[in-house]
Amino acid sequence: MHNNSSNLLNRLSRFIAGAAMIWLLIFVALPWAQKLPVINPIMEIITEADLDANQYFYTQSEETYQAESRIKFRLEQAKR
């Protein structure tokens, strides 16, 4: 009986630790990463052009091609 309660406590603590890691990733790490010099210009372009960034998951869609073209063009313009 004692083994079952310690097993449950172990599983519960791992679940809580995993949920805390996911929370930290979503609410701390990702917002911080958006401010990195490599990612920030791309995020600004996506925001300014009102692009649907979710389209990047659908690589064969027309929206993906248009969004990628705009981002590449704006990054080239920023380099000049």
Buried (B, 14 or more C-beta within 10 A) or exposed (E): EEEEEEEEEEEEEEEEEEEEEEEEEEEEEEEEEEEEEEEEBBBEBBEEEEBEEEBBEEEEEEEBEBBBEBBEEBEEEEEE
